[in-house]
Amino acid sequence: MTGQEIVFAGFGGQGILSMGKFLAFAGMEAGLNVSWLPSYGPEMRGGTANCSVILTENTIGSPVVTTPTTLVVMNRPSLDKFEPALVENGLLILDSDLVNRSPVRQDIEPVGIPAQSIAERLGNKKVANMVLLGALIKMTQVVPVETLLHAIQRHGKQQFYELNESAIVHGCDFSF
């Protein structure tokens, strides 16, 4: 494994930082070197939020991700901001319910997932982030899904575990 440098981005309140945090915990449980670097505007809920996660067997020199191998976006401003930085042949996972334009670049792998719709069918739109995280795990294989679920169980709120688990499984099962 060469590793993944991932940027998660969207509005505050969408669970952007939680996606990164849970993935970082899963990476630690998988024995990888990990960094998690959150960034958010002063507005918090409703403002912009993003975080960088690095998962690798190698030494991490800096937690800053300038050219992500994978980009997960939950709004159009995040696509506008981060699409140019994605590496050639990089993976772009976007919530197709919220991002109202197609990627401009032709040298990346875009995957649109109707995460809001899936989450709504599960009973709570707030787990759209977990749907996207499940898709990321399935597509990158950066950590086993069982490891991610264990990390969420250990580090998340127990009353939300079953819903988060269901959202991740639906994200993994989405037909790409």
N, C-alpha and C positions, 0 to 999 in steps of 0.2 A: 504494500500500500504506500503510495506517495503522499497521501493526505488530502485534505480539503481545506480551502480558505473560503469561508462562506460569509456573505453579508445578508442579513435579514433586515427589511426596511418596510415602513408603513407609517400610519398615524399612531400617536400615543393612544393607549387604551385598547389596541388590537392584539396585545400579547406578543409583540415583537421581541421584547427583551426576554420574556419567558421562553419563547421558542429556542433562542440562543442558549439560555441558561440550562434548560433541560438537555439540550444536545451536548453542551459542555460537560455536564455531570455524567451523561452516558459515555462520553469519550474517556473521562477519567476512570469510570468503572471498567471500560474495555482496555485499560492499560496504555492509553495514548497520551502523548503530550498535548496539552490543551491550553487555549487562552480564550477568554470571553471579554470583550470590550464594548460596553454599552455607550450609546450616545443619544441624547434626546434634547429637544429644545426646552426653553423655560416654560412653555405652555403645558407640557406633559400631555394629559388627555386631550386629544384633538390636534396637538402639535405633531411635528415629525419625530420619529424615533427610528433608530437603527442600531444594530449591534454586529460586531465582527466576531466570528468564531473560527479558530484554527484547530484542526484535529490532525495530528501527524505522529509518526514514529520518530521523526527527526527533532532536533533541537529547534525551539521557536526563538528567533532572534528578536522579534518585535510583535506585539499583539495587533498592530495596525495592519489592516487588509486594504491594500490599494488596488490590487487586481484580483478580484475574487474568482475562484474556479466555479462557484455556484452562487447564484443570486436568487433570493426569495423576496418577492415584492407583493404588498397588499394594497397599493394605491398607485395612481398614475404619477404623482410627483416623484415617488421613489424610483419608478421605472425611468423617468426622464433623467433623474440624477445619476443613477448607478449603471444603467445599461452600457454607456460608453466604456466603463472601467472593466467590465466582464472580459475575462480572457477569451481568446479565439477558441472556438469549440466549447465554450463554457455552457453550463446548464442554467437556464432561466426558468424558474417556477413562479407563476403569477396567479393571483386570484382573478380569474376571468370574469367574476361577478362585479368586481370593483375597478379593474384596470380597463379603461375604455379605449385603448389603442393597442395595435399590434407592435411588437418590437420592430425597430428600424433595421437593425443589423441582420445580415444574412449569414454571418459566420458563427452563429451561436445556436444552441438547441433550446428553443422556447417550448414550454409546456404550460398550457392554460388549464387550470382546474377550477370549477365552479365551487370554491370552498364555502362561500356564504350559503349557497343552496344546500350543499351537503350538510353543513352544520345545522341549518334550519330544520332539515328532515330529521336530524338527531335530537332536536328539541332545544337547541341553544346556539344562536349565531356566534357566541363568544368563543366557540371551539373551532372556528374556521382556521385559526392559526395551527391547531393540532392536526387538522386535515392536511395542510400544506407540509407540516413537519413529517407526517407519515409518508407523504409522496417523496419528500427529499430522501428519507431513509431508504425507501424502496429503490429509488433511482440511483443513488450513489453507493449504497451498501457500506457507508462509512462506519456504521456500527450496526450490530444486529438489532432488530426491532424489539426483541425481548430485553436487551440491555437498556434501550430507551425507556421501555415501559417500567422496568425496575427503577430507573433513575427518577421517573415521574412519581412513582409510588413512594419512594424514599424522600423526595425533596419537594413534592407538591402538596396541595391541600387534599386530604383524604376524601372529603365530601365531593370532590370533582374528579376523582381518579377514574371511576367507571365511564363517565362521559368522555374524558380525555382519551382513555383507552379505545373507546369506540370510534372516536374521531380519527385517531392515528391508524387504526385498522382500516377504516374507510379510505383514508389517504393512501395507504399501502395497496389497497385493492382497486383503486381507481384505474380504469383502462386508459393507458397512455397512447 
